[in-house]
């Protein structure tokens, strides 16, 4: 459990790459989103069950990112994902990009994922593997 009592879903260590830097010699803000995406997909893949099928799939409905401190190079960071809200068809996943030891928070916020019917584009119930992983 994290200090704020949210359930940690997943933690992904990431080694920064030279190409992640921008002209100011720190990690470019767009790479923060890439780190989050990688962590979410790795978390989904850890279910050992189907989270996306021919009929349904998750869509990113909203992203909120607070950039707290620039990430210098070289550095090792980790993306931490937290369960914030489990709805009928949506899941709010809190996130933090932190130093390897967790002492520095580089960024935090949340994303809202909505599962949709691929044909109609309408929301559909969360897949049971996702619901179970977020609530257990």
C-alpha positions as CSV (number, residue, x, y, z in Angstrom):
1,X,0.0,0.0,0.0
2,X,1.3,3.5,-0.8
3,X,1.4,6.2,1.8
4,X,-1.9,7.7,0.6
5,X,-3.7,4.3,0.9
6,X,-4.1,3.7,-2.8
7,X,-3.6,0.2,-4.0
8,X,-0.3,-0.1,-6.0
9,X,-1.1,-2.1,-9.1
10,X,2.3,-2.3,-10.8
11,X,5.8,-0.8,-10.7
12,X,8.0,-0.7,-13.8
13,X,11.7,0.3,-13.5
14,X,12.9,2.3,-16.5
15,X,16.4,3.1,-17.6
16,X,16.5,6.5,-19.3
17,X,17.9,6.6,-22.9
18,X,20.0,9.5,-24.3
19,X,17.3,10.1,-26.9
20,X,14.8,10.8,-24.1
21,X,16.5,14.2,-23.5
22,X,15.5,17.5,-24.9
23,X,17.5,20.7,-25.6
24,X,17.4,21.6,-21.9
25,X,19.3,18.3,-21.1
26,X,16.5,16.7,-19.1
27,X,13.8,14.2,-20.1
28,X,11.3,15.7,-22.6
29,X,7.8,15.9,-21.2
30,X,6.4,13.8,-24.1
31,X,8.5,10.8,-22.9
32,X,6.6,10.9,-19.6
33,X,3.5,9.8,-21.5
34,X,5.4,7.0,-23.2
35,X,6.7,5.7,-19.9
36,X,3.1,5.6,-18.6
37,X,1.8,3.8,-21.6
38,X,4.5,1.2,-21.3
39,X,3.7,0.6,-17.7
40,X,0.0,0.3,-18.4
41,X,0.5,-2.2,-21.2
42,X,2.9,-4.3,-19.1
43,X,0.4,-4.2,-16.2
44,X,-2.4,-5.4,-18.5
45,X,-0.2,-8.1,-19.9
46,X,0.6,-9.3,-16.4
47,X,-3.0,-10.5,-15.9
48,X,-2.5,-13.9,-17.6
49,X,-6.0,-13.3,-19.0
50,X,-7.5,-11.3,-21.8
51,X,-7.9,-7.6,-21.3
52,X,-8.5,-6.7,-25.0
53,X,-10.4,-8.8,-27.5
54,X,-11.8,-8.5,-31.0
55,X,-15.1,-7.1,-29.6
56,X,-13.8,-4.7,-26.9
57,X,-10.8,-2.6,-26.2
58,X,-9.6,0.1,-23.8
59,X,-9.4,3.8,-24.9
60,X,-7.5,6.5,-23.1
61,X,-10.3,9.0,-22.2
62,X,-8.4,11.5,-20.1
63,X,-4.8,12.2,-18.9
64,X,-3.8,14.5,-16.1
65,X,0.0,15.0,-15.5
66,X,1.7,17.1,-12.9
67,X,5.3,17.7,-13.8
68,X,7.0,18.1,-10.4
69,X,10.8,18.0,-11.0
70,X,12.8,17.6,-14.3
71,X,14.3,14.1,-14.7
72,X,18.1,14.5,-15.2
73,X,20.3,12.2,-17.2
74,X,21.5,9.6,-16.4
75,X,18.9,8.3,-14.1
76,X,16.9,5.2,-13.3
77,X,13.2,5.8,-12.6
78,X,10.1,3.8,-11.9
79,X,6.5,4.2,-13.0
80,X,4.1,3.3,-10.3
81,X,0.4,2.6,-11.1
82,X,-2.4,2.9,-8.5
83,X,-6.1,2.0,-8.5
84,X,-8.0,5.2,-7.9
85,X,-11.5,4.4,-9.1
86,X,-13.1,1.3,-10.7
87,X,-16.3,2.1,-12.5
88,X,-18.7,0.1,-14.7
89,X,-16.9,0.6,-17.9
90,X,-13.9,2.8,-16.8
91,X,-10.9,2.6,-14.6
92,X,-9.0,5.6,-13.2
93,X,-5.3,4.7,-12.8
94,X,-3.2,7.0,-10.7
95,X,0.4,7.2,-11.7
96,X,3.7,8.5,-10.4
97,X,7.1,8.6,-12.0
98,X,9.7,8.4,-9.2
99,X,13.4,8.0,-8.7
100,X,14.5,4.4,-8.4
101,X,14.5,4.6,-4.6
102,X,11.1,6.4,-4.6
103,X,12.5,9.5,-2.8
104,X,11.9,11.9,-5.6
105,X,8.5,12.3,-7.4
106,X,9.2,13.6,-10.9
107,X,5.5,13.5,-12.0
108,X,2.1,12.3,-10.9
109,X,-1.5,12.4,-11.9
110,X,-4.0,9.9,-13.4
111,X,-5.5,8.5,-16.6
112,X,-9.0,7.3,-17.2
113,X,-9.3,4.2,-19.4
114,X,-12.8,3.3,-20.9
115,X,-13.5,0.0,-22.4
116,X,-15.6,0.2,-25.5
117,X,-17.4,-2.1,-28.0
118,X,-15.2,-1.8,-31.1
119,X,-18.2,-1.9,-33.5
120,X,-20.5,0.6,-31.8
121,X,-17.9,2.7,-30.1
122,X,-20.1,2.7,-26.9
123,X,-18.8,1.9,-23.4
124,X,-18.9,-1.7,-22.4
125,X,-18.4,-3.3,-18.9
126,X,-14.8,-3.6,-17.7
127,X,-13.3,-7.1,-18.5
128,X,-13.3,-9.2,-15.3
129,X,-9.5,-9.6,-15.4
130,X,-9.1,-5.8,-15.2
131,X,-11.7,-5.4,-12.5
132,X,-10.2,-8.2,-10.5
133,X,-6.6,-6.9,-10.8
134,X,-7.7,-3.4,-9.8
135,X,-9.8,-4.4,-6.8
136,X,-8.0,-7.4,-5.2
